[in-house]
Amino acid sequence: MGAMPTLRLALAQVNPTVGDLAGNTRIVREQARAAAAVDAHLVAFPEMMLTGYPVEDLVFRSSFVTASRAAVRQLAADLAEAIAGGPLD
């Protein structure tokens, strides 16, 4: 029987701030860089990391929903670029 592949998981024990999309995104970037530095393959974050929890009435503001969607799209694109060898700034 051959050796099983290794999966290195990083757990990001962080405290996102409700409504702080920029700050929470910055935390994800920092934690992703730290995980990559120790050769982690996957980083797990708390639920609702970008919006913070509990988001409560903010979900009823269309501007917040739009901004949240834009933040997650941009973060996903940036992480995909970083995986391909680009910067994670």
Residue frames as a rotation matrix with the C-alpha (Angstrom) as fourth column:
MET 1
0.583 0.813 0.000 0.00
0.813 -0.583 0.000 0.00
0.000 0.000 -1.000 0.00
GLY 2
-0.212 -0.674 0.708 1.43
0.665 -0.630 -0.401 3.41
0.716 0.385 0.582 -1.03
ALA 3
-0.785 -0.136 -0.605 1.75
0.560 -0.572 -0.599 6.46
-0.265 -0.809 0.525 1.14
MET 4
0.321 0.941 0.104 -1.34
0.941 -0.304 -0.147 8.60
-0.107 0.145 -0.984 1.49
PRO 5
-0.195 -0.363 0.911 -1.09
0.513 -0.830 -0.221 12.19
0.836 0.424 0.348 0.30
THR 6
-0.549 -0.087 -0.831 -0.77
0.806 -0.318 -0.500 14.84
-0.221 -0.944 0.244 2.98
LEU 7
0.189 0.608 0.771 -3.28
0.533 -0.723 0.440 17.66
0.824 0.328 -0.461 3.42
ARG 8
-0.704 -0.464 -0.538 -2.08
0.707 -0.384 -0.593 20.48
0.069 -0.798 0.599 5.64
LEU 9
0.262 0.906 0.333 -4.97
0.686 -0.418 0.596 22.48
0.679 0.073 -0.731 7.10
ALA 10
-0.890 -0.454 0.047 -4.61
0.313 -0.681 -0.662 25.87
0.333 -0.574 0.748 8.79
LEU 11
0.149 0.936 -0.319 -7.30
0.956 -0.054 0.287 27.07
0.252 -0.348 -0.903 11.18
ALA 12
-0.629 -0.301 0.717 -7.72
0.234 -0.952 -0.195 30.84
0.742 0.045 0.669 11.26
GLN 13
0.031 0.594 -0.804 -8.97
0.994 0.067 0.088 31.61
0.106 -0.802 -0.588 14.75
VAL 14
-0.906 -0.307 0.293 -9.85
0.333 -0.942 0.043 35.23
0.263 0.136 0.955 14.17
ASN 15
-0.246 0.825 -0.508 -12.55
0.727 -0.190 -0.660 37.63
-0.641 -0.532 -0.553 15.23
PRO 16
-0.613 0.052 0.789 -14.09
0.665 -0.506 0.550 39.45
0.428 0.861 0.275 12.24
THR 17
-0.805 0.335 -0.490 -15.85
0.082 -0.756 -0.650 42.75
-0.588 -0.563 0.581 12.86
VAL 18
0.020 0.909 0.416 -19.49
0.829 0.218 -0.515 43.03
-0.558 0.355 -0.750 11.81
GLY 19
0.866 0.497 -0.061 -19.80
0.348 -0.685 -0.640 45.24
-0.360 0.533 -0.766 8.73
ASP 20
0.358 -0.816 -0.454 -16.05
-0.569 -0.576 0.586 45.81
-0.740 0.048 -0.671 8.26
LEU 21
0.974 0.091 0.207 -15.63
0.101 0.644 -0.758 44.31
-0.203 0.759 0.618 4.79
ALA 22
0.591 -0.807 0.029 -12.23
-0.405 -0.327 -0.854 45.91
0.698 0.492 -0.520 4.18
GLY 23
-0.024 -0.611 0.791 -10.84
-0.999 -0.006 -0.035 44.95
0.026 -0.792 -0.610 7.58
ASN 24
0.461 0.274 0.844 -12.18
-0.411 0.909 -0.070 41.41
-0.786 -0.315 0.532 7.42
THR 25
0.986 -0.165 -0.033 -10.82
0.028 0.356 -0.934 40.98
0.166 0.920 0.356 3.91
ARG 26
0.276 -0.930 0.242 -7.44
-0.764 -0.365 -0.532 42.19
0.583 -0.038 -0.811 5.17
ILE 27
0.088 -0.184 0.979 -7.57
-0.836 0.520 0.173 39.49
-0.541 -0.834 -0.108 7.89
VAL 28
0.865 0.265 0.427 -8.26
-0.015 0.863 -0.505 36.82
-0.502 0.430 0.750 5.27
ARG 29
0.781 -0.619 -0.079 -5.31
-0.205 -0.136 -0.969 38.00
0.589 0.773 -0.233 3.18
GLU 30
0.048 -0.789 0.613 -2.99
-0.962 -0.202 -0.185 38.05
0.270 -0.581 -0.768 6.22
GLN 31
0.234 0.120 0.965 -4.10
-0.621 0.782 0.053 34.61
-0.748 -0.612 0.257 7.36
ALA 32
0.989 0.105 0.103 -3.79
0.020 0.599 -0.800 33.19
-0.145 0.794 0.591 3.83
ARG 33
0.457 -0.890 0.000 -0.22
-0.539 -0.277 -0.796 34.50
0.708 0.364 -0.606 3.63
ALA 34
-0.090 -0.477 0.874 0.60
-0.985 0.172 -0.007 33.02
-0.147 -0.862 -0.485 7.05
ALA 35
0.597 0.384 0.704 -0.89
-0.317 0.919 -0.233 29.67
-0.737 -0.084 0.671 6.06
ALA 36
0.949 -0.284 -0.137 1.04
-0.067 0.241 -0.968 29.63
0.308 0.928 0.210 2.80
ALA 37
0.237 -0.917 0.320 4.23
-0.850 -0.355 -0.388 30.38
0.470 -0.180 -0.864 4.73
VAL 38
-0.308 -0.303 0.902 3.83
-0.763 0.644 -0.044 27.09
-0.568 -0.702 -0.430 6.63
ASP 39
-0.899 -0.143 -0.413 2.87
-0.416 0.572 0.707 25.18
0.135 0.808 -0.574 3.48
ALA 40
-0.424 0.842 0.332 -0.83
-0.031 0.353 -0.935 24.81
-0.905 -0.407 -0.124 4.34
HIS 41
-0.903 0.174 0.392 -3.03
0.427 0.278 0.861 23.63
0.041 0.945 -0.326 1.48
LEU 42
-0.034 0.975 0.221 -6.30
0.528 -0.170 0.832 24.92
0.848 0.145 -0.509 2.94
VAL 43
-0.980 -0.171 0.101 -7.32
0.016 -0.572 -0.820 27.63
0.198 -0.802 0.563 5.43
ALA 44
-0.141 0.961 -0.237 -10.57
0.821 0.247 0.515 27.38
0.553 -0.122 -0.824 7.40
PHE 45
-0.884 -0.064 0.463 -12.19
-0.109 -0.935 -0.337 30.62
0.454 -0.349 0.820 8.61
PRO 46
-0.720 0.690 -0.077 -15.18
0.200 0.101 -0.975 31.29
-0.665 -0.717 -0.211 10.90
GLU 47
-0.112 0.781 0.615 -18.60
0.989 0.150 -0.010 31.49
-0.101 0.607 -0.789 9.34
MET 48
0.795 0.524 0.306 -19.53
0.585 -0.795 -0.160 34.79
0.160 0.306 -0.939 7.70
MET 49
0.023 -0.931 -0.366 -15.90
0.926 -0.118 0.358 35.89
-0.376 -0.347 0.859 7.80
LEU 50
-0.654 -0.357 0.667 -16.21
0.658 -0.704 0.268 38.81
0.374 0.614 0.695 5.39
THR 51
0.025 0.763 0.646 -19.41
0.101 -0.644 0.758 40.30
0.995 0.046 -0.093 6.78
GLY 52
-0.856 -0.254 0.451 -18.86
-0.431 -0.133 -0.893 39.46
0.286 -0.958 0.005 10.42
TYR 53
-0.213 0.770 -0.602 -21.36
0.327 0.637 0.698 37.67
0.921 -0.049 -0.387 12.62
PRO 54
-0.136 0.823 0.551 -24.12
0.835 0.395 -0.383 38.33
-0.533 0.409 -0.741 13.47
VAL 55
-0.858 -0.265 0.440 -24.77
0.499 -0.630 0.594 40.56
0.120 0.730 0.673 10.49
GLU 56
-0.381 0.802 -0.460 -28.37
0.594 -0.169 -0.786 41.27
-0.708 -0.573 -0.412 11.57
ASP 57
0.521 0.780 -0.347 -30.01
0.280 -0.540 -0.794 44.32
-0.807 0.316 -0.499 9.90
LEU 58
-0.280 -0.693 -0.664 -27.11
-0.497 -0.487 0.718 44.95
-0.821 0.531 -0.208 7.51
VAL 59
-0.780 -0.018 0.626 -28.48
0.409 0.742 0.531 42.21
-0.474 0.670 -0.571 5.25
PHE 60
0.266 0.953 0.142 -31.47
0.822 -0.147 -0.550 44.41
-0.503 0.264 -0.823 4.54
ARG 61
0.376 -0.238 -0.895 -29.29
-0.329 -0.938 0.111 47.18
-0.866 0.253 -0.431 3.08
SER 62
0.943 0.025 0.331 -28.87
0.283 0.461 -0.841 46.61
-0.174 0.887 0.428 -0.63
SER 63
0.651 -0.756 0.063 -25.66
-0.609 -0.570 -0.551 48.66
0.453 0.320 -0.832 -0.58
PHE 64
0.048 -0.629 0.776 -24.14
-0.884 0.335 0.326 46.30
-0.465 -0.702 -0.540 1.99
VAL 65
0.557 0.215 0.802 -25.22
0.083 0.946 -0.312 43.21
-0.826 0.241 0.509 0.06
THR 66
0.976 -0.203 0.082 -23.73
0.051 -0.154 -0.987 44.67
0.213 0.967 -0.140 -3.14
ALA 67
0.373 -0.883 0.285 -20.49
-0.877 -0.436 -0.200 45.62
0.301 -0.176 -0.937 -1.37
SER 68
0.191 -0.254 0.948 -20.26
-0.602 0.732 0.318 42.15
-0.775 -0.632 -0.013 0.24
ARG 69
0.817 0.168 0.551 -20.66
0.285 0.714 -0.640 40.42
-0.501 0.680 0.535 -3.09
ALA 70
0.830 -0.555 0.056 -18.03
-0.255 -0.466 -0.848 42.67
0.497 0.689 -0.528 -4.67
ALA 71
0.234 -0.763 0.603 -15.64
-0.967 -0.118 0.226 42.01
-0.101 -0.636 -0.765 -1.77
VAL 72
0.318 -0.097 0.943 -15.97
-0.223 0.959 0.173 38.24
-0.922 -0.265 0.283 -2.03
ARG 73
0.950 0.020 0.312 -15.55
0.294 0.282 -0.913 38.31
-0.106 0.959 0.262 -5.82
GLN 74
0.640 -0.754 0.147 -12.42
-0.570 -0.595 -0.567 40.46
0.515 0.280 -0.811 -5.58
LEU 75
0.156 -0.570 0.806 -10.98
-0.876 0.297 0.379 38.33
-0.456 -0.766 -0.454 -2.78
ALA 76
0.623 0.129 0.772 -11.63
0.101 0.965 -0.243 35.14
-0.776 0.229 0.588 -4.76
ALA 77
0.945 -0.289 0.155 -9.92
0.124 -0.124 -0.984 36.61
0.304 0.949 -0.082 -7.83
ASP 78
0.417 -0.823 0.385 -6.95
-0.845 -0.507 -0.169 37.79
0.334 -0.255 -0.907 -5.76
LEU 79
0.226 -0.294 0.929 -6.57
-0.612 0.699 0.370 34.39
-0.758 -0.652 -0.022 -4.05
ALA 80
0.841 0.104 0.531 -6.77
0.302 0.724 -0.620 32.60
-0.449 0.682 0.577 -7.40
GLU 81
0.793 -0.599 0.110 -4.06
-0.245 -0.480 -0.842 34.90
0.558 0.641 -0.527 -8.77
ALA 82
0.239 -0.716 0.655 -1.90
-0.968 -0.125 0.216 34.29
-0.073 -0.686 -0.724 -5.71
ILE 83
0.516 0.000 0.856 -2.26
-0.158 0.983 0.095 30.52
-0.842 -0.184 0.508 -6.13
ALA 84
0.909 -0.141 0.393 -1.07
0.417 0.266 -0.869 30.95
0.018 0.954 0.301 -9.71
GLY 85
0.038 -0.997 -0.063 2.05
0.997 0.041 -0.058 32.73
0.061 -0.061 0.996 -8.41
GLY 86
0.020 0.026 0.999 0.92
0.311 -0.950 0.019 36.32
0.950 0.310 -0.027 -8.23
PRO 87
-0.888 -0.388 0.247 0.98
-0.062 -0.432 -0.900 38.66
0.456 -0.814 0.360 -5.22
LEU 88
0.008 0.882 -0.472 -1.59
0.851 0.241 0.466 38.59
0.525 -0.406 -0.749 -2.42
ASP 89
-0.928 -0.362 -0.087 -1.79
0.362 -0.822 -0.440 42.32
0.087 -0.439 0.894 -1.68
